[in-house]
Amino acid sequence: MVASGLSAGVATASAAASAVAREGVVVAAPAGKAIADRYVVVLRGGVAVASAGALARQYNGTVTASWQHALQGFAVNASAANAKALAKDPRVAAVYQDAVVSIDGTQVNPPSWGLDRVDQRRLPLDQRYHFGPAAANVRAYVIDTGVRVSHAAFGGRASWGTNTTGDGNNTDCNGHGTHVAGTIGGAEHGVAKAVRLVAVKVLDCAGSGSFAGVLSGVDWVTANAVRPAVANMSLGGGAFEPLDTAIRNSIASGITYAVASGNSNTDACSTSPARVAQALTVNATGADDVRAAFSNFGQCTDLFAPGVGITSAWHTSDTATNSISGTSMASPHVAGVAALYLQRHPAAPAGRVHDAIVRNSTAGVVGNPGAGSPNRLLYSLFTRWAPEGDYNGDGTTDLTVWRPSNGTWYVRGISTTQWGIAADVPVPGDYNGDGTTDLAVWRPSDGNWYVRGIGTVQWGIAGDIPVPGDYNADGVTDFAVWRPSNGTWYVRGISTTQWGTSGDVPVAADYNGDDSTDIAVWRPSNGTWYVRGITTTSWGGGSDVPVVGDYNGDAIADLAVWRPSNGTWYVNGISTTQWGISGDVPVAGDYNGDGVTDLAVWRPSDGTWYVRGISTTQWGVQGDVPLAS
């Protein structure tokens, strides 16, 4: 960000000479990377950035950029002696020698395979890339060499953000940034094929820049990003604390960062921004799942992604492609996956996005990961993040009823299938982890679970209440029952836990955002929610109906009840909304695929679904059981 609005003036020679006499310490640049007479100044807390111009002039310096969003400080051109004097000023926290930042090295023209790898747990490749909702509501900020926004791969979804290099060339004259953008969200080579891409140019035509320029880019993103947002930084240049601080602050503002670990076959803890713990730091693998020979490694990194021979968009024409290698190519795979997650959970804080992606990755498949590296490979299919009641995998809850009189499932626009008999209890879920909801019933008479196309499992006895969920965060619905007679939860193959008493209503859901279903009950007698290990909260009571869902898109289940007497939805800490009338059945779900639970009711008298702000649709008849989950 170019500094503006700073007062003019020239410091006197005597003042400058006096200042030089009080020399402080300038933090040295990484070896061989220093840019002569250019420095990054970090201000102490409480010192206004607006004072940068006057402060710099006092030491015969010229401000070239200032920052106040990701970092409180400025870039200055000054002699080495004056920089040392500036470092002694009581308003200054530290002065750093500016240094060269560059893209990571590349290898041209090997084969491409990355997308095919990230959507499957194990080799061999299946020659397919599977993806659901493609992140149309998410923005990805490409902090790099710029982006050829007119490239056909972006279909009008790419735009220009800012250029901090000072070259006045608002395009990608190197190719690296366009390639990265294509991997994040290109129509052919992209992970998130509908994400909106924003170019943040911090490196020049040679793929080189300064820490000051990168800081300006990060500061711009922090101030201007439209959330939900992810930023990719496929660059590096040695350890530099101001950049680390800026990225930490930007992440704290709600922006997820994916960064390359570097291509020096060394410990990533020695480079910035790779060493930032809050960022997703990415190492590279080849098509054999072995760490690339060039890839950095170590405990400062989070996971691996494909980075050898990755084909993507190129800058030389609107249809050009190129195949190159580097951790620069691995990082945008992760940025794309972050965009997919944010499409499902648009209000999720960056820390939750980080943890979910790492947790969802495949463990133990990377060969020679390097000392201290986590042996985890990126996995892009988030079956556990799919909405409930999604029978075709398109990321939206489908209008569905089950008819006890004939055991038939009617899924609007998708299928009509006989499965189950009268007296069965419908228990739809994702029992094979493929990201789509399976037809299933539980039979109280024999405790059998009948899952169409998958199998029959005996679990539970008459009087139990089925409570299917993903209790171990493996992306597969588990067989589970809650026994009112003793308040015990029986989760097949996982746990037996006493929680609740007779008269309680089981309300299992993910209440802390760790991707696993939590054991929970709601007690009508006192309106209290008892969520094991997490919270005890009074919300609702009497004849209310609990309607758990994620009503703000932060990837955490919210406490909510629907009150039949007045048709009002009470969502704890979020909203109070009248929707529905007495006699309706609440059917909360994500009916438009935006990652937020929608208010909805089904009216038995006429079989109509009323989904607030989305649709009114007749589907089903009196006596049917509506299924939103």
C-alpha positions in Angstrom: 0.0 0.0 0.0 1.5 3.3 -1.0 1.6 5.8 1.7 -0.7 8.8 1.2 -1.8 11.9 3.1 1.5 12.3 5.1 2.7 15.8 5.9 5.6 17.2 3.9 8.8 18.7 5.2 12.5 18.2 5.4 14.5 17.4 8.6 17.4 19.7 9.3 20.9 18.5 8.8 21.7 19.1 12.5 18.7 17.1 13.7 19.7 14.2 11.4 23.3 14.3 12.6 22.1 14.3 16.2 19.9 11.3 15.5 22.7 9.3 13.9 24.7 9.7 17.1 22.0 7.7 18.9 22.3 4.5 17.0 20.2 1.5 17.7 20.1 -2.0 16.3 18.8 -2.9 12.8 17.8 -6.5 12.4 19.8 -8.0 9.6 18.3 -9.5 6.5 18.7 -13.2 5.6 22.1 -13.9 4.2 22.5 -12.6 0.6 19.0 -11.2 0.5 19.5 -7.6 1.8 18.2 -4.6 -0.2 20.5 -1.7 0.4 19.0 1.5 2.1 15.5 0.0 2.4 14.0 -0.9 5.8 10.8 -2.0 7.5 9.9 -0.1 10.6 7.6 -1.6 13.2 6.0 1.0 15.5 5.3 0.6 19.2 1.8 0.2 20.4 -0.2 3.4 20.6 2.0 5.2 18.0 -0.1 6.3 15.1 0.9 5.2 11.6 0.0 8.7 10.4 3.1 9.9 12.1 5.3 7.8 9.8 6.2 10.6 7.4 7.3 13.1 10.1 9.2 10.3 12.0 11.1 9.2 8.8 12.0 12.8 7.9 13.5 13.3 11.3 16.1 10.8 10.2 16.4 11.9 6.6 14.3 9.0 5.4 11.5 8.7 2.9 8.3 6.6 3.5 7.5 4.3 0.6 4.6 2.4 2.2 2.7 2.3 5.4 0.5 -0.4 7.1 -2.1 -0.3 9.7 -4.3 -3.4 9.3 -2.0 -6.4 9.4 1.0 -4.5 10.9 1.5 -1.1 12.5 4.5 0.2 10.7 6.0 1.5 7.4 8.7 1.0 4.8 11.4 3.6 4.5 14.4 4.5 2.3 17.3 5.7 4.4 21.0 5.3 4.8 22.3 2.6 7.1 23.4 5.1 9.7 20.1 6.9 9.7 18.2 3.6 9.9 20.3 2.7 13.1 19.4 6.1 14.5 15.7 5.5 13.7 15.9 2.1 15.5 16.8 4.0 18.7 13.7 6.3 18.6 11.3 5.5 21.5 8.4 5.4 19.1 9.9 2.5 17.2 9.7 -1.1 18.3 12.2 -2.5 15.7 13.8 -1.8 12.4 14.5 -4.6 9.9 16.7 -4.5 6.8 14.4 -5.1 3.9 15.2 -8.2 1.8 14.4 -10.0 -1.4 11.3 -12.2 -1.6 10.9 -14.5 -4.6 8.8 -17.3 -6.0 10.1 -20.7 -5.5 12.1 -22.5 -8.2 10.2 -24.5 -10.8 10.8 -27.5 -13.1 9.2 -27.2 -16.5 7.2 -29.9 -18.5 6.8 -33.0 -16.3 3.3 -34.7 -16.4 0.3 -33.4 -14.4 -1.7 -35.4 -11.9 -2.5 -33.2 -8.8 -6.3 -33.0 -8.9 -6.6 -36.7 -9.4 -4.6 -37.3 -6.2 -6.2 -35.0 -3.7 -9.7 -36.6 -3.9 -8.7 -40.1 -3.0 -7.1 -41.6 0.1 -4.7 -44.1 -1.6 -2.9 -44.7 -4.9 -3.4 -45.8 -7.7 -5.0 -42.8 -9.3 -8.5 -43.3 -10.6 -8.3 -40.7 -13.4 -11.1 -38.7 -11.9 -11.5 -35.6 -9.7 -14.7 -35.5 -7.6 -16.0 -32.3 -6.2 -19.2 -30.8 -4.9 -20.2 -27.2 -4.4 -17.3 -25.3 -6.0 -16.9 -22.3 -3.7 -18.8 -19.7 -5.7 -19.3 -17.6 -2.5 -15.7 -17.6 -1.5 -12.8 -15.3 -2.6 -9.2 -16.4 -3.0 -6.5 -13.7 -2.8 -3.4 -14.7 -4.8 -0.5 -12.9 -3.3 2.0 -13.4 -6.0 3.2 -12.1 -9.4 -0.3 -11.0 -10.5 -2.9 -13.0 -12.4 -3.8 -12.9 -16.1 -7.4 -12.2 -15.2 -8.6 -12.5 -18.8 -7.5 -16.2 -19.0 -10.3 -18.5 -20.2 -9.7 -20.8 -17.2 -11.2 -18.1 -14.9 -14.4 -17.5 -16.9 -14.7 -13.9 -15.7 -14.2 -14.8 -12.0 -10.7 -13.3 -11.7 -10.2 -9.6 -10.9 -7.4 -7.2 -10.1 -6.9 -6.3 -6.4 -3.7 -4.2 -6.0 -0.1 -4.0 -7.2 2.5 -3.1 -4.5 5.6 -3.6 -6.7 5.6 -0.1 -8.1 6.1 -1.3 -11.6 2.7 0.0 -12.8 2.2 -3.2 -14.8 -1.1 -4.5 -13.6 -0.9 -8.0 -15.2 1.1 -11.1 -14.7 4.3 -10.8 -16.7 5.9 -13.9 -15.0 3.3 -16.6 -15.1 3.7 -17.9 -11.5 0.7 -16.1 -10.1 -1.6 -17.2 -13.0 -0.5 -20.8 -12.5 -1.2 -20.6 -8.8 -4.6 -19.1 -9.5 -5.4 -21.8 -12.0 -4.7 -24.5 -9.4 -6.8 -22.8 -6.8 -9.8 -22.1 -9.0 -9.3 -22.7 -12.7 -12.2 -24.3 -14.6 -10.0 -27.2 -15.8 -7.1 -27.4 -13.4 -8.6 -25.9 -10.3 -9.6 -27.4 -7.0 -12.5 -24.9 -6.3 -13.8 -24.4 -9.7 -16.2 -21.5 -9.0 -14.2 -19.5 -6.4 -13.6 -15.8 -7.2 -9.9 -15.0 -7.7 -8.3 -11.7 -6.8 -4.8 -10.7 -7.9 -2.5 -9.2 -5.3 0.8 -8.4 -7.1 3.8 -8.3 -4.8 6.4 -9.8 -7.1 7.7 -8.4 -10.4 8.2 -9.9 -13.8 11.3 -11.7 -12.6 9.3 -13.2 -9.7 11.2 -11.1 -7.2 10.1 -8.4 -4.7 10.7 -7.1 -1.2 9.4 -7.9 2.2 8.0 -4.3 2.3 6.1 -5.0 -0.9 4.7 -8.3 0.5 3.7 -6.6 3.7 1.8 -4.0 1.7 0.0 -6.9 -0.1 -0.9 -8.6 3.2 -2.0 -5.3 4.7 -4.2 -4.6 1.6 -5.8 -8.1 1.8 -6.5 -7.7 5.5 -8.2 -4.3 5.0 -10.1 -5.2 1.8 -10.9 -8.9 1.7 -14.5 -9.9 1.3 -15.2 -12.8 3.6 -15.3 -15.8 3.5 -11.7 -15.6 2.1 -8.5 -17.5 1.7 -5.1 -16.2 0.7 -2.3 -18.1 -1.0 1.4 -17.2 -0.6 3.6 -19.3 -2.8 6.7 -17.2 -2.0 9.4 -16.8 0.7 12.6 -15.2 1.5 14.2 -16.1 4.9 13.0 -15.5 8.4 11.3 -12.0 8.8 9.3 -11.4 12.0 7.3 -8.4 10.7 5.8 -10.5 7.9 5.1 -13.3 10.4 3.3 -10.8 12.7 1.3 -9.4 9.8 0.1 -12.8 8.6 -0.8 -13.8 12.2 -2.9 -10.6 12.4 -4.5 -11.1 9.0 -5.4 -14.7 10.0 -6.9 -13.3 13.3 -9.1 -11.0 11.2 -10.7 -14.1 9.6 -8.6 -14.9 6.5 -7.2 -18.4 6.1 -3.7 -18.5 4.7 -2.1 -21.3 2.7 1.7 -20.8 2.3 4.5 -22.8 0.5 7.1 -24.3 2.8 9.9 -23.6 0.3 12.1 -25.4 -2.1 15.5 -25.7 -0.4 15.2 -29.2 1.1 15.7 -27.7 4.5 13.8 -27.0 7.7 10.9 -24.6 7.0 11.2 -23.1 10.5 14.0 -21.0 9.1 11.8 -19.2 6.5 8.9 -16.7 6.4 6.0 -17.0 6.0 6.4 -20.8 6.2 7.1 -20.7 9.9 3.8 -19.0 10.9 2.0 -21.6 13.0 -1.4 -20.3 12.3 -1.0 -20.6 8.5 -1.4 -23.8 6.5 2.2 -24.5 5.6 2.4 -26.9 2.7 5.2 -29.3 1.6 5.3 -31.0 -1.9 4.9 -34.6 -3.0 5.4 -36.3 -6.3 3.0 -38.7 -8.0 4.5 -41.6 -6.0 3.5 -39.9 -2.7 7.1 -39.3 -1.8 8.3 -35.9 -0.6 9.7 -34.0 -3.5 13.5 -33.8 -3.4 13.4 -30.0 -3.3 10.6 -29.6 -0.7 11.3 -28.1 2.7 10.0 -30.0 5.7 9.9 -29.9 9.5 7.6 -29.3 12.5 6.6 -25.8 11.2 4.8 -27.5 8.3 1.2 -28.8 8.4 0.7 -31.2 5.5 1.7 -32.3 2.0 0.0 -31.7 -1.4 0.9 -32.5 -5.0 3.7 -30.3 -6.2 5.7 -32.0 -9.0 4.6 -31.6 -12.6 1.4 -29.6 -11.9 -0.3 -28.4 -15.0 -2.3 -25.1 -14.8 -3.0 -21.8 -16.5 -0.2 -19.7 -17.9 0.3 -16.0 -18.6 1.3 -16.1 -22.3 -2.2 -16.2 -23.7 -5.8 -16.6 -22.6 -5.6 -20.4 -23.2 -2.0 -21.1 -22.3 -1.0 -23.8 -19.8 2.3 -24.9 -18.4 3.5 -27.8 -16.1 5.9 -26.7 -13.3 7.0 -28.0 -9.9 7.5 -26.6 -6.4 5.9 -26.1 -3.1 4.4 -23.1 -4.8 2.3 -25.6 -6.7 1.4 -27.6 -3.6 0.1 -24.6 -1.6 -2.7 -23.6 -4.0 -4.2 -27.1 -3.8 -4.6 -26.5 -0.1 -6.0 -22.9 -0.7 -8.6 -24.5 -3.0 -9.6 -27.0 -0.4 -9.9 -24.2 2.1 -12.3 -22.4 -0.3 -14.4 -25.6 -0.5 -14.6 -25.8 3.3 -15.5 -22.1 3.5 -18.3 -22.6 1.0 -19.9 -25.1 3.5 -19.0 -23.0 6.6 -18.7 -19.4 5.5 -18.4 -18.0 9.1 -15.8 -20.5 10.3 -12.8 -18.7 11.8 -9.5 -19.3 10.2 -8.2 -21.5 13.0 -11.2 -23.9 12.5 -10.5 -24.0 8.8 -6.9 -24.8 9.4 -7.7 -27.6 11.9 -10.4 -29.1 9.8 -8.1 -29.4 6.7 -5.3 -31.0 8.7 -7.6 -33.3 10.5 -9.3 -34.4 7.2 -5.9 -35.1 5.5 -4.7 -38.7 4.9 -2.2 -39.9 7.5 0.8 -42.1 7.0 1.0 -42.2 3.2 4.0 -39.8 2.5 7.3 -41.4 1.8 10.4 -39.8 3.4 8.5 -36.8 4.8 11.6 -35.3 6.4 12.5 -34.8 10.0 9.7 -33.4 12.1 7.2 -33.3 9.2 3.6 -34.4 9.8 2.9 -37.4 7.6 -0.3 -36.1 6.2 -1.4 -35.7 2.6 -4.2 -33.3 1.5 -7.6 -34.8 1.0 -10.3 -32.7 -0.7 -13.5 -34.6 -0.1 -15.2 -33.5 3.0 -18.0 -36.0 3.4 -18.5 -35.0 7.0 -19.2 -31.4 5.9 -21.9 -32.3 3.5 -25.4 -31.1 4.5 -27.8 -33.7 6.0 -30.4 -35.0 3.6 -28.3 -34.6 0.5 -29.2 -37.6 -1.6 -27.4 -36.6 -4.8 -24.2 -34.9 -3.5 -25.0 -31.5 -4.8 -24.4 -29.8 -1.4 -28.1 -29.0 -0.7 -30.7 -30.6 1.5 -33.3 -32.3 -0.7 -37.1 -32.3 0.0 -37.8 -35.8 1.1 -40.6 -37.7 2.8 -40.9 -41.3 3.9 -44.4 -42.9 3.7 -44.9 -45.5 6.5 -48.0 -46.9 4.8 -45.9 -48.3 1.9 -42.3 -47.9 3.2 -41.5 -45.6 0.2 -38.9 -42.7 0.2 -39.9 -39.9 -2.1 -36.9 -37.6 -2.8 -38.0 -34.7 -5.0 -36.4 -34.7 -8.4 -34.2 -37.6 -7.6 -35.8 -40.9 -6.7 -38.8 -42.9 -5.5 -37.7 -46.0 -3.6 -39.4 -48.5 -1.4 -37.2 -49.2 1.6 -38.6 -50.2 5.0 -42.0 -51.1 6.4 -44.6 -49.6 8.7 -43.3 -49.1 12.3 -39.7 -48.7 11.1 -37.9 -45.5 12.0 -36.1 -43.7 9.1 -32.4 -43.0 9.9 -30.8 -41.5 6.8 -27.1 -40.8 6.9 -23.9 -41.2 5.0 -23.0 -44.8 6.0 -20.2 -45.3 3.4 -18.5 -41.9 3.5 -19.2 -41.0 -0.1 -20.7 -37.6 0.6 -24.3 -38.5 -0.2 -27.2 -39.5 2.1 -28.2 -43.2 2.1 -31.7 -44.6 2.6 -31.9 -46.4 5.9 -34.4 -47.5 8.5 -34.1 -48.9 12.0 -36.6 -51.6 13.0 -37.6 -51.4 16.7 -38.9 -55.0 16.7 -35.5 -56.5 16.1 -33.0 -53.6 16.5 -31.8 -54.0 12.9 -30.5 -51.2 10.8 -31.3 -51.7 7.1 -29.1 -49.5 5.0 -29.9 -49.7 1.3 -27.0 -50.9 -0.8 -24.7 -51.3 2.1 -25.9 -53.9 4.6 -28.0 -54.9 7.6 -26.6 -54.4 11.2 -28.2 -55.4 14.5 -27.7 -52.6 17.0 -30.2 -51.7 19.7 -33.4 -53.1 21.3 -37.0 -52.2 21.4 -37.5 -48.9 23.3 -34.2 -47.5 22.2 -34.0 -44.2 20.2 -31.7 -44.3 17.1 -29.1 -41.5 17.1 -26.9 -42.0 14.0 -24.0 -39.6 13.7 -20.3 -39.4 13.0 -18.9 -40.0 16.5 -15.3 -40.6 15.5 -14.9 -37.9 12.8 -14.1 -40.4 10.0 -16.7 -39.1 7.6 -19.0 -42.2 8.0 -22.3 -42.3 9.9 -22.1 -44.6 12.9 -24.8 -46.9 14.2 -25.9 -45.6 17.6 -28.9 -45.7 20.0 -29.8 -44.0 23.2 -31.6 -46.0 25.8 -34.1 -43.9 27.8 -34.4 -46.6 30.5 -30.8 -46.0 31.7 -29.8 -42.9 29.8 -27.0 -44.8 28.0 -25.6 -44.1 24.5 -24.4 -47.2 22.7 -22.2 -46.2 19.7 -21.3 -49.3 17.8 -17.5 -50.0 17.8 -16.8 -46.7 19.6 -18.2 -46.2 23.0 -20.9 -46.9 25.7 -21.6 -43.7 27.7 -24.3 -42.9 30.3 -25.6 -39.4 29.5 -29.2 -38.2 30.2 -32.2 -39.5 32.0 -35.7 -40.8 31.0 -37.7 -38.0 29.5 -34.8 -36.3 27.9 -34.6 -35.7 24.1 -31.3 -36.8 22.4 -29.8 -34.0 20.4 -26.5 -35.3 19.1 -24.5 -32.9 16.9 -21.1 -31.3 16.5 -21.1 -28.5 19.2 -17.4 -27.6 19.1 -16.4 -27.8 15.5 -14.1 -30.8 15.7 -16.1 -32.8 13.0 -17.3 -35.4 15.5 -20.8 -35.9 16.8 -21.1 -35.0 20.5 -23.3 -36.8 22.9 -26.1 -34.4 24.1 -29.6 -34.3 25.5 -32.2 -31.6 25.9 -34.4 -31.8 29.0 -37.9 -30.5 28.4 -38.7 -30.3 32.1 -36.2 -27.4 32.6 -35.2 -26.5 29.1 -31.6 -27.3 29.6 -29.1 -28.6 27.0 -26.6 -31.0 28.4 -23.7 -31.4 25.9 -21.1 -33.8 27.2 -17.8 -32.2 27.9 -18.8 -28.9 26.4 -21.7 -27.0 27.9 -24.8 -27.0 30.1 -27.1 -24.3 28.9 -30.8 -23.4 29.5 -32.6 -22.7 26.2 -36.3 -23.4 25.6 -38.6 -25.6 27.6 -42.0 -27.2 27.9 -43.5 -28.1 24.5 -40.7 -26.6 22.5 -39.1 -28.8 19.8 -35.2 -28.8 19.6 -34.0 -27.9 16.1 -30.2 -28.2 16.1 -28.4 -26.7 13.1 -25.6 -24.4 12.1 -27.5 -21.2 11.7 -24.6 -18.8 11.2 -22.2 -21.0 9.1 -19.4 -21.3 11.6 -19.2 -25.1 11.6 -20.6 -25.4 15.1 -24.1 -26.7 15.9 -26.3 -24.0 17.6 -28.8 -24.5 20.4 -32.2 -23.8 18.9 -35.9 -24.6 19.6 -39.1 -24.2 17.6 -42.2 -23.2 19.6 -45.4 -24.7 18.2 -47.6 -22.4 20.1 -46.4 -19.3 18.2 -44.4 -20.8 15.4 -41.2 -19.0 16.5 -37.6 -20.2 16.1 -35.3 -19.3 19.0 -31.7 -19.7 18.0 -29.3 -19.1 20.9 -27.2 -16.0 20.4 -28.3 -15.6 16.8 -32.0 -14.9 16.1 -35.6 -15.1 17.0 -37.8 -15.6 14.0 -41.5 -16.4 13.5 -41.8 -19.1 10.8 -44.6 -21.7 10.8 -47.8 -22.3 12.6 -49.1 -24.8 15.2 -49.3 -28.3 13.7 -46.3 -27.8 11.4 -43.2 -30.0 11.6 -39.8 -28.2 11.7 -37.4 -29.4 9.0 -34.3 -27.3 9.3 -31.7 -27.9 6.6 -29.4 -26.2 4.1 -31.7 -25.9 1.1 -29.6 -23.5 -0.9 -26.1 -24.9 -0.3 -24.7 -21.8 1.4 -23.5 -23.6 4.5 -26.1 -22.1 6.7 -29.1 -23.9 8.2 -32.4 -22.5 6.8 -35.6 -22.2 8.8 -38.2 -24.5 7.3 -41.4 -26.3 8.2 -43.5 -29.0 6.6 -47.3 -28.6 6.8 -49.0 -32.0 7.2 -52.4 -30.6 6.2 -51.4 -29.9 2.7 -47.9 -31.5 2.4 -46.2 -28.1 1.7 -42.6 -27.3 2.6 -42.1 -23.6 3.6 -38.4 -22.8 3.4 -37.8 -19.2 4.6 -36.5 -16.9 1.9 -36.0 -19.8 -0.6 -39.1 -21.7 -1.6 -42.7 -23.0 -1.0 -43.1 -26.4 -2.5 -45.8 -29.1 -2.2 -44.2 -32.5 -1.5 -45.8 -35.3 0.4 -49.2 -36.0 1.9 -50.7 -36.3 5.4 -49.2 -39.2 7.2 -45.8 -38.9 5.6 -42.6 -38.3 7.7 -40.6 -35.3 6.4 -36.8 -35.9 6.5 -34.4 -33.0 6.5 -31.7 -35.1 8.1 
